[in-house]
Amino acid sequence: MDIALDKVTEIILRLRAVEAKEGATDPDSGSNPIDDGATDVLVGGTDDATEQEIRSMVVGLNEDERSNLIALLYIGRGDLEAAEWGEAVRMAKEREEAGDSPVRELLGTPDAAALLEEGLDSLGIAMETPEA
């Protein structure tokens, strides 16, 4: 795998944060975050930088790293098996060259964080968990 495990882990953690958010259920509530237990942190909004952080992280990867990241997604999703790693990387490169954005593919795939984790598991790689 030609991407550092800590980079994959960071992207997974940020994807989880984005996936945990929901749309605004009461956009005109005017409530005070302290009064409502700061539950607004789970609502996606225009001031949420997490999705932009993911975009920046993925764009900052080199071509091989991006291809490996998307190959993990393919393996985790079951498009290909772990034994077909080279094919998954090749397919990811071809799709990016054809104009498919790795960022759009990650953010547009439901449960992308879990699928990346499953890809790592399929390859026999344990995800690094950050220490508190």
Disulfide bonds with the S-S distance in Angstrom:
none
